[in-house]
Amino acid sequence: MTVLHQEHPAHTHVHGPACGHQSVVHGDHVDYAHDGHLHREHSGHWDECEPGEHIAHSGHAHEHGDSCGHPAVAHGDHLDYVHDGHRHAAHDGHWDDH
């Protein structure tokens, strides 16, 4: 999965296991949900962590929503749901991995 490198320049909060923000393991790093998007540490600064391609999550039978029990993260014009170590987003009748 290609991830766009967009630096979050005014991010002074330091994320970590006890920071209070939802963490999501994402490939070789950890994203933190904060201010309506996800951040990752990269070379001494924080980046927005956005997927660069469309990847459908096949076989995802679980229906996410307000009472599904999974954390929701605002992501642009939709919600991603943190589930099974990654984020899912509804898209054209299926779920995408983000």
N, C-alpha and C positions, 0 to 999 in steps of 0.2 A: 504494500500500500504506500503510495506516495503521500508525503505530508508536506504541506506548504510551510515555508519558513517566514512567519510574520512576527517580528519582534513586538512585544508588549512593553513599550519604553517606560511608562510611569508606574510600573508594578513594584511597589516597595515591600509588600507583604512577602514573608518567607514561608513557603509551604513545606509541610513535612507531616509525619504520622500523627502529630498532636495539634495541628493547626486548626482543626474543626471543619475543614472543607472535604467534601466527598473526593476520594481518590479512585482512579481507574487505571489499572495496569493496561498499557497500550504499547504492544510490541516490546521494545527494549528500554522503555521508560515508564514513568508514572505521570498521568495528567491529574490536575486538580481543578475541580469545578469552582469557579469564583467569578463574580460579576457577570453571570449569564453566559460564560464560555469556559473553555478548558485551557489551562496553562501547563507548560512543561518547562523544566529548567534546561537550558542549553548554553554552554560556553559562558557561564557567569551571568546570564540574563534570563528572562522569562519570555517564551514564545507562545503565541496562540497555536493550538494544536488542531489543525483542520485536515480532514482527508482530502486528497486530491483526485479521487476517482470514485466511481459508483460501484459498490460491491454489495450485491444482494445477499441476504442471509437466508439461505434455503433451509427448509425444514423447521422454521420458527413458528411453532403452533401457539405459543403463549401470546395472549392479547394484552398489550400494555394500555394503561389508562390511569385515571385518578386514584383508583383503589387497588392497583395491581401489586403494591408492596415494593416496587423497585424505585430507586431515586430517579427523579426527572431532572434533566439539565437543559435549560434554554439554549438553543443553538440556532441562531438566525431567526427564521420565521416558523420554526417548529420545536418540538421537544424531542430530545434523545432520552432513552431509558437505559440506565446502567444495569446490565444483566449478563451473567456468565463471563465476567471479566472484560467486557467491552460495551460499547454503546449501540443501541438499536434505534432507528428512526423509521416511522411509517413513510412509505413511498409507493405510490401507484399500486396499491393492493398487496404489497409485500413489505418486509422489513429489511432495511439496509444496515450493514455494519459501518460504524463510523470510528 
